[in-house]
Amino acid sequence: MNYDPNLKGVLFRNDKNGNEKRPDYRGSAVINNVDYNISAWIKASKKTGDKFLSLTFQQKEQAKPAPKQEPAWDDMDAPF
């Protein structure tokens, strides 16, 4: 039987290193065959105090193309 990672993910406890804005958990998931990074924060409802996880999904970046380089002045045709 082949393993299909689609619609599956995992979260691990994140070391915040003293920065409370960092997520409590980090991980990854595959959704519609696209890889995502997951960040999760433990939060509490203001009304009831019940705890819940707030999640964000960010598509993993593909290999970035090399930046376009501006032509050197020597390479440009000057009209004068």
Z-matrix of the N, CA and C atoms (Angstrom, degrees):
N
C 1 1.454
C 2 1.528 1 108.56
N 3 1.314 2 117.71 1 131.52
C 4 1.462 3 122.86 2 179.51
C 5 1.520 4 110.43 3 -85.16
N 6 1.331 5 115.84 4 142.27
C 7 1.466 6 121.69 5 178.17
C 8 1.525 7 109.14 6 -84.35
N 9 1.317 8 117.30 7 128.09
C 10 1.456 9 122.89 8 177.76
C 11 1.528 10 108.36 9 -110.27
N 12 1.361 11 117.73 10 109.29
C 13 1.465 12 119.66 11 -177.56
C 14 1.527 13 114.12 12 -77.54
N 15 1.342 14 117.55 13 -4.98
C 16 1.462 15 120.02 14 -177.29
C 17 1.523 16 110.87 15 -62.42
N 18 1.324 17 115.59 16 136.99
C 19 1.470 18 124.74 17 -179.71
C 20 1.525 19 112.21 18 64.38
N 21 1.333 20 115.62 19 33.69
C 22 1.456 21 121.05 20 176.06
C 23 1.517 22 108.40 21 -133.13
N 24 1.330 23 115.88 22 153.46
C 25 1.452 24 120.07 23 178.82
C 26 1.514 25 110.71 24 -160.25
N 27 1.328 26 114.84 25 178.05
C 28 1.458 27 120.83 26 -177.89
C 29 1.526 28 108.80 27 -148.93
N 30 1.346 29 116.18 28 146.64
C 31 1.467 30 122.67 29 175.82
C 32 1.521 31 108.99 30 -126.43
N 33 1.336 32 116.12 31 142.32
C 34 1.449 33 123.12 32 176.87
C 35 1.523 34 108.95 33 -126.96
N 36 1.326 35 116.17 34 148.50
C 37 1.466 36 120.40 35 177.21
C 38 1.524 37 108.37 36 -60.58
N 39 1.325 38 116.67 37 135.62
C 40 1.465 39 122.97 38 -176.58
C 41 1.521 40 110.14 39 -103.50
N 42 1.328 41 116.78 40 136.48
C 43 1.467 42 121.65 41 175.16
C 44 1.521 43 107.25 42 -80.51
N 45 1.324 44 117.45 43 115.14
C 46 1.458 45 121.92 44 -176.43
C 47 1.522 46 113.43 45 -80.45
N 48 1.325 47 117.92 46 -13.66
C 49 1.472 48 122.27 47 -179.65
C 50 1.523 49 112.36 48 47.65
N 51 1.329 50 117.43 49 41.60
C 52 1.462 51 121.77 50 176.76
C 53 1.520 52 115.23 51 80.09
N 54 1.329 53 118.65 52 -0.07
C 55 1.464 54 122.11 53 179.74
C 56 1.528 55 108.41 54 -102.55
N 57 1.322 56 117.17 55 103.15
C 58 1.471 57 121.88 56 -175.51
C 59 1.526 58 113.57 57 -67.55
N 60 1.328 59 118.37 58 -13.75
C 61 1.463 60 120.25 59 178.90
C 62 1.530 61 111.99 60 -80.15
N 63 1.328 62 116.85 61 -17.39
C 64 1.463 63 119.74 62 178.80
C 65 1.517 64 110.07 63 -68.61
N 66 1.339 65 116.95 64 150.50
C 67 1.463 66 119.45 65 -179.52
C 68 1.527 67 112.29 66 -64.23
N 69 1.333 68 115.39 67 151.64
C 70 1.461 69 121.27 68 176.20
C 71 1.530 70 110.87 69 -74.77
N 72 1.325 71 115.89 70 -29.88
C 73 1.469 72 122.10 71 179.36
C 74 1.522 73 109.27 72 -135.18
N 75 1.345 74 115.85 73 148.95
C 76 1.470 75 122.50 74 176.11
C 77 1.517 76 107.47 75 -135.12
N 78 1.311 77 116.69 76 152.55
C 79 1.457 78 119.87 77 178.04
C 80 1.504 79 111.27 78 -176.93
N 81 1.320 80 115.03 79 -158.51
C 82 1.458 81 120.54 80 -178.72
C 83 1.519 82 109.66 81 -148.97
N 84 1.334 83 114.62 82 161.42
C 85 1.457 84 121.52 83 178.31
C 86 1.516 85 108.83 84 -151.72
N 87 1.332 86 115.14 85 159.15
C 88 1.455 87 121.90 86 173.96
C 89 1.527 88 106.62 87 -116.55
N 90 1.340 89 116.07 88 121.14
C 91 1.456 90 121.92 89 -179.70
C 92 1.524 91 107.45 90 -128.22
N 93 1.313 92 116.47 91 122.97
C 94 1.471 93 121.86 92 -175.78
C 95 1.524 94 110.72 93 51.37
N 96 1.338 95 114.67 94 42.45
C 97 1.467 96 123.26 95 178.12
C 98 1.526 97 113.58 96 60.97
N 99 1.342 98 117.94 97 25.67
C 100 1.461 99 123.76 98 175.32
C 101 1.529 100 107.20 99 -117.79
N 102 1.346 101 117.19 100 131.83
C 103 1.456 102 122.27 101 179.86
C 104 1.527 103 111.29 102 -80.13
N 105 1.338 104 115.59 103 134.68
C 106 1.463 105 121.93 104 178.60
C 107 1.518 106 110.22 105 -129.24
N 108 1.329 107 116.85 106 146.56
C 109 1.452 108 123.15 107 166.42
C 110 1.521 109 106.77 108 -89.60
N 111 1.323 110 116.48 109 140.88
C 112 1.464 111 121.80 110 179.34
C 113 1.528 112 108.50 111 -117.09
N 114 1.313 113 116.74 112 135.64
C 115 1.457 114 123.10 113 171.22
C 116 1.522 115 106.94 114 -122.31
N 117 1.350 116 116.88 115 139.19
C 118 1.465 117 120.82 116 -178.03
C 119 1.525 118 110.12 117 -136.76
N 120 1.323 119 115.20 118 136.52
C 121 1.456 120 122.60 119 178.01
C 122 1.525 121 109.11 120 -118.82
N 123 1.332 122 117.00 121 138.33
C 124 1.462 123 120.88 122 173.79
C 125 1.523 124 106.69 123 -83.39
N 126 1.321 125 115.92 124 123.14
C 127 1.465 126 121.31 125 -179.55
C 128 1.516 127 108.97 126 -128.21
N 129 1.333 128 116.54 127 168.49
C 130 1.460 129 122.08 128 178.26
C 131 1.519 130 109.01 129 -127.76
N 132 1.323 131 115.95 130 139.38
C 133 1.452 132 122.15 131 177.45
C 134 1.525 133 109.64 132 -64.66
N 135 1.331 134 116.48 133 134.83
C 136 1.469 135 120.38 134 178.36
C 137 1.523 136 111.33 135 -68.20
N 138 1.335 137 117.52 136 -31.06
C 139 1.462 138 121.07 137 -177.22
C 140 1.519 139 112.50 138 -81.14
N 141 1.341 140 116.66 139 -46.67
C 142 1.464 141 119.61 140 -172.03
C 143 1.527 142 113.76 141 -109.68
N 144 1.329 143 116.78 142 -17.30
C 145 1.458 144 119.94 143 -176.51
C 146 1.515 145 113.36 144 80.41
N 147 1.343 146 116.09 145 -2.38
C 148 1.467 147 119.43 146 178.73
C 149 1.521 148 110.22 147 -62.16
N 150 1.327 149 116.42 148 138.59
C 151 1.463 150 121.12 149 179.13
C 152 1.520 151 110.13 150 -86.50
N 153 1.349 152 114.60 151 147.36
C 154 1.462 153 120.57 152 177.44
C 155 1.524 154 107.83 153 -151.58
N 156 1.327 155 116.47 154 168.47
C 157 1.459 156 122.44 155 176.05
C 158 1.522 157 109.13 156 -103.28
N 159 1.311 158 116.22 157 131.13
C 160 1.459 159 122.98 158 173.57
C 161 1.529 160 106.13 159 -102.55
N 162 1.332 161 117.28 160 124.98
C 163 1.463 162 122.19 161 -173.59
C 164 1.515 163 112.24 162 -114.32
N 165 1.325 164 115.69 163 146.28
C 166 1.467 165 121.36 164 167.16
C 167 1.521 166 107.38 165 -127.74
N 168 1.325 167 115.17 166 144.46
C 169 1.459 168 122.64 167 177.37
C 170 1.527 169 107.42 168 -119.54
N 171 1.323 170 116.11 169 131.41
C 172 1.455 171 120.60 170 178.14
C 173 1.523 172 107.72 171 -131.08
N 174 1.322 173 114.93 172 124.53
C 175 1.458 174 119.18 173 -178.90
C 176 1.526 175 109.54 174 -60.95
N 177 1.341 176 115.02 175 133.12
C 178 1.461 177 118.83 176 177.91
C 179 1.518 178 108.36 177 -66.23
N 180 1.311 179 115.06 178 139.17
C 181 1.461 180 120.32 179 -177.18
C 182 1.512 181 110.39 180 -75.11
N 183 1.310 182 114.09 181 139.99
C 184 1.450 183 120.45 182 173.96
C 185 1.523 184 107.39 183 -80.03
N 186 1.291 185 117.05 184 172.62
C 187 1.466 186 120.26 185 177.34
C 188 1.518 187 108.48 186 -57.05
N 189 1.321 188 115.21 187 129.29
C 190 1.460 189 119.93 188 -177.74
C 191 1.527 190 110.13 189 -78.95
N 192 1.337 191 117.10 190 135.71
C 193 1.460 192 118.47 191 176.19
C 194 1.526 193 110.14 192 -68.81
N 195 1.310 194 115.77 193 153.98
C 196 1.459 195 120.28 194 178.40
C 197 1.520 196 108.63 195 -61.69
N 198 1.337 197 117.98 196 140.00
C 199 1.468 198 119.46 197 179.76
C 200 1.523 199 110.83 198 -64.81
N 201 1.319 200 114.67 199 145.72
C 202 1.462 201 119.76 200 178.24
C 203 1.519 202 108.26 201 -70.46
N 204 1.293 203 115.77 202 135.98
C 205 1.452 204 119.79 203 178.78
C 206 1.513 205 109.32 204 -101.26
N 207 1.315 206 114.59 205 136.69
C 208 1.458 207 120.17 206 176.58
C 209 1.530 208 108.22 207 -70.34
N 210 1.330 209 117.20 208 141.98
C 211 1.462 210 118.27 209 178.56
C 212 1.526 211 110.48 210 -65.44
N 213 1.310 212 115.22 211 144.84
C 214 1.461 213 119.92 212 176.84
C 215 1.517 214 108.59 213 -70.39
N 216 1.338 215 116.62 214 152.73
C 217 1.459 216 120.37 215 -178.41
C 218 1.531 217 110.53 216 -57.68
N 219 1.317 218 117.68 217 -30.32
C 220 1.468 219 121.06 218 -179.71
C 221 1.532 220 111.26 219 -65.88
N 222 1.334 221 115.88 220 -27.83
C 223 1.458 222 120.60 221 -175.74
C 224 1.517 223 112.72 222 -86.21
N 225 1.308 224 117.77 223 -11.58
C 226 1.467 225 120.61 224 -175.11
C 227 1.526 226 109.71 225 -89.63
N 228 1.311 227 115.24 226 144.66
C 229 1.470 228 120.01 227 175.22
C 230 1.511 229 108.57 228 -81.69
N 231 1.310 230 116.72 229 115.27
C 232 1.449 231 121.89 230 178.62
C 233 1.519 232 109.32 231 -90.55
N 234 1.335 233 118.03 232 134.03
C 235 1.461 234 120.05 233 -177.70
C 236 1.525 235 112.51 234 -75.44
N 237 1.284 236 120.96 235 -0.19
C 238 1.464 237 122.45 236 -177.89
C 239 1.503 238 111.45 237 -119.69
